[in-house]
Amino acid sequence: MSGDPSDITGISSTPIAKVLARQLNIKVTAYMVGTYFSLNSAANATSNNWTGEPNPLPTSLPMYLIPEGPHGNKKLPTAFCAVGSCPN
């Protein structure tokens, strides 16, 4: 799927979250790094990536989508708005 619907070549560097924000006309947040699922929230995550999680993951909830990165220093999601930069 092309990141930019106006891109007829199918090659674009537009983030999917930006395309969704334009289509839905709402603010969308997304991580700009790889992510993995965890039983712990990003604030309590103890692993850097999915290899530190149980395999297979238990089917219990809640389940969190966590950005890859060092424990205690996870990246925050980036906000994307339909037009321009998102207001603070």
C-alpha positions as CSV (number, residue, x, y, z in Angstrom):
1,M,0.0,0.0,0.0
2,S,1.4,3.4,-0.9
3,G,1.8,5.9,1.9
4,D,0.5,8.7,-0.2
5,P,-2.8,8.1,-2.1
6,S,-1.9,10.6,-4.8
7,D,1.4,8.7,-5.5
8,I,0.6,6.7,-8.7
9,T,4.1,5.0,-8.5
10,G,3.3,3.4,-5.2
11,I,6.4,4.8,-3.6
12,S,6.2,7.4,-1.0
13,S,7.8,8.6,2.2
14,T,4.6,9.9,3.7
15,P,3.9,8.1,7.1
16,I,0.8,5.9,7.1
17,A,-0.4,7.9,10.2
18,K,-0.3,11.1,8.2
19,V,-2.4,9.5,5.4
20,L,-4.9,8.3,8.0
21,A,-5.1,11.7,9.6
22,R,-5.9,13.3,6.2
23,Q,-8.5,10.6,5.4
24,L,-10.2,10.7,8.8
25,N,-9.6,14.4,9.5
26,I,-8.5,13.7,13.0
27,K,-5.2,13.7,14.9
28,V,-3.4,10.3,14.8
29,T,-0.5,9.3,16.9
30,A,2.1,6.8,15.9
31,Y,5.6,5.6,16.9
32,M,8.4,6.4,14.5
33,V,10.3,3.3,15.7
34,G,9.6,-0.4,15.6
35,T,7.0,-1.7,18.1
36,Y,6.1,-4.9,19.9
37,F,3.3,-6.2,22.2
38,S,3.8,-6.5,25.9
39,L,1.8,-7.2,29.1
40,N,3.5,-4.1,30.6
41,S,2.9,-0.5,29.6
42,A,5.7,1.6,28.0
43,A,6.3,3.2,31.4
44,N,6.8,-0.3,33.0
45,A,8.4,-2.2,30.1
46,T,11.5,-4.0,31.1
47,S,12.7,-5.2,27.7
48,N,14.3,-3.4,24.8
49,N,12.3,-5.3,22.2
50,W,10.1,-8.3,21.6
51,T,12.8,-10.8,22.5
52,G,12.4,-9.9,26.1
53,E,8.8,-10.9,26.2
54,P,7.3,-14.4,26.8
55,N,7.0,-16.5,23.7
56,P,4.2,-17.1,23.0
57,L,2.6,-14.1,24.7
58,P,-0.2,-15.1,27.1
59,T,-3.7,-14.3,25.9
60,S,-4.5,-12.2,29.0
61,L,-5.4,-8.6,28.8
62,P,-4.5,-5.7,28.9
63,M,-1.9,-5.9,26.1
64,Y,0.2,-2.9,25.1
65,L,1.9,-1.8,21.9
66,I,5.4,-0.7,23.1
67,P,8.0,1.2,21.1
68,E,11.4,-0.5,20.8
69,G,14.2,1.1,22.8
70,P,16.0,1.0,26.2
71,H,14.1,0.4,29.4
72,G,13.1,3.8,30.9
73,N,13.8,5.7,27.7
74,K,11.0,4.7,25.3
75,K,10.2,7.1,22.5
76,L,7.0,9.0,22.7
77,P,4.4,8.7,19.9
78,T,4.5,11.4,17.2
79,A,1.2,13.3,16.5
80,F,0.0,13.7,12.9
81,C,-2.8,16.1,11.9
82,A,-4.7,16.3,8.6
83,V,-3.1,19.6,7.6
84,G,0.3,21.0,8.8
85,S,1.7,20.5,12.2
86,C,-0.4,19.6,15.2
87,P,-1.1,22.3,17.7
88,N,0.4,21.7,21.2
